Each structure stands twice: as C-alpha cells, then as structure tokens.
C-alpha cells in the first residue's frame, strides 16, 4: 500500500504534460500511471488519496538564491529567518531553497557553514547552502575541498560591498573552482563606478531613492559581468553562474561568451521581470521598497530578459529574497546609499512565473524548468529535486490554473510589512504544497509540521 496517491491531475514533466495518477512511498515518487482507455487497473491503494481533478501537478519549486536571517550592519538583518521564510516559500509552491552562508572576515568556511546550519534549524522546506567568500587566501582555497565533501558545491564572489574580491583574488577562486569541479556564482557590479557616482550624487543633494539606479547604471553591471567572464576564460574556462541579471548589457556579454563555448549560466529574478525603475519615483519614500542591487531597470530591459528566458540564455528564475521592513528602509531617508538593499519574492515567484509565462508563450514545462528543474540540475540536486519521475523526492505542488488571485501583503506569509507585488493579479495559484510526500500548505495556509526541512548535501554540478 502506498502512503499517498494523487489522482486525476495533469503532471508537468520534463517531456510535457501527462494525464496520470502518481503514487508516493517513503517520501519518494514510487509509481506514475498514465490514464487512458487501455488502463484497466488503478494505480493501487493508499493511506491517503488526493483528487487533483482540474489541476496541474508541478515539481516543487527550487529557489537557489535566498538570504534568510542575513546580517547587514548595525543590528540590521533580513526580515525573514529560516522559519518564517520557508513557511512563505512552502505556501507559494517552493519546496527547496539554497541560501548563502557568508564567511566572516577572519573566519573559516567551516565556521560559516556551522553558523548557517544552526540558523536553518526549524526550516520548513529542504535547504542547501552556497558559501560566500570574503577572502581568497591559501587557507580559504584549501578549505573549499572540504566544503564539497559536506555538500557545498558552489561559491559566491562579490565585485561590490565590503566583501568584494580583487581581480587577482577572483582568478584564484576561479582556478580553484575549476580544479574542484564546483560552480562560482558572481554578483557583478563595478564597485569603483558606484562609489564615484554615489559620492557625486550625494554632494549635489540628490539623496532620494530615485537616485539609487542612477548610482549603479546598467553599464556598471555589464562591465562587471564581462570582466568576470573574461577572467573565467583565462582560468581554465571555469564555469560561472551570474546571479540576478537585470539588463541587456549583462545578457549580451553572456550571449557572446556562450556563443564561444564558455560554460556560463544566467539567472534573473521576478523583480526584474515584473517591476521597472519608474517605481523609484513614488512619493513619500515609497520608492525605498524597491531599492535593491542591482536596481530595477527599464521596461525595455524587462522585455529583453523575457526574450532571454524564451531563447534559453537565462536558465534560472530565483528570487534573491532579502526583505527589510520600512522602518529599516527609512534609515536612508536622507541618503539613498544607506537604504538596506533587498526585496520580497520567496512566496510570489511560482504564481507570478506560471501566470505570466503562459501569457508570454512559455509552456508549463518551460516555466517548470526555469523555477525547478534547471536550478536543481545546475546546483547538484537533480534528479532528487526539480522533476517528477519515479525515484525522485515527492516534492509536488497542486496548481489551479483557473484560480485568480490578487497579490496583497495581507494574504502573504513573508515577515515584512509590504510586498513588492501589491495589486498584481495572477491567473493560476498553488492550492497545495507537498514535501517528500507530506502536505505542507493548503489553500494559502501553512498546514504542515514545523521543522520538516532537511539539509541537502549537494553533488558536484
């Protein structure tokens, strides 16, 4: 007898839509039986049966870019910890996240991983860790191999902020990563340009949120992407994953590198697909809600990103979920550079992408690859995660294509006092989220057992 059977649904598989019943045993997908005239025997008996008539059954969402319980400065940290953030993730249809553990300036990678695993106790979805590097000394490079043995197979580098690495340090990390077979993820903006333009704007009295994008324009992002890709090409063609691409300037660099056979992968986020830089002009400091880095871009850039999703240049849509309440955003009331950078998205990503993706000509399978399958593959979790097939974890989402929902802060579970997507209407919404065969969320509420999430030791990509 199976633990769970889902009947009458339309399964969104990597090969397309299959009308089939699905059985779960011991947390994994144990059987898939297509329905048809030639099927005379049912899939079998189960302890629990769910009728998914009229609904799609999706692979659970995989969000490989989150910042939960992330310290910023002066006792400021991101609003969602692993408990609240993963409740929101579950209700929104995401069953696995990969968060960024950050090395301390004088600390080891092992120390950072220990701290983040402690933070993640009580997580409600499964989780893995990237490791953000703030140094590229011999001790750090040597320790990268030990991280791989503990299931951390990707390392983040910054070209901005206090943890930025020099070009020489980037080369050292890229070389080491190529040797280990790991993946380097890169936040690409030109620090010198941002510093110069910010000082110039503030000196001229231009302090409002609308000057945030002026301080770090699209070329600032494109230059940094190009630099990382050029360095990667000079270090044994190290594979690189460019996070949160926002604009044509960065995507053109990636397209050129890919055309030359370089192993480079691109991510974007819902904010860059659905929001634009006109929001920074909102009165009464409302524009501060949208201060994130890189900043929102033009509608033309938005359209370019959608085309890059369709043609396969962008492989992943993740969230960079890192919200701060308005009380903390107002620290930058008279200096846009002091506004904590980050926005919402961990709960909104799945409904936004399936709704708008269909309208823009992306199939359900194509969207599923962007939000589930591709990130699972790139970050060493496939086929355990990100797909519907026998043997995979039974991480599943029931999705009603006819359920229209207006996104509002008061229906969401993110631990912050706004959503960047207030008033957006989505056609289709998750009605149930299942993690390893256990129901986590139903009809917009978290209903599962708290702390069900497990640490995922990721394989080399």
Order of alpha helices (4+ residues) and beta strands (2+ residues): beta-beta-beta-beta-beta-beta-beta-beta-alpha-beta-alpha-beta-alpha-beta-alpha-beta-alpha-alpha-alpha-beta-alpha-beta-alpha-alpha-beta-alpha-alpha-alpha-alpha-beta-beta-beta-beta
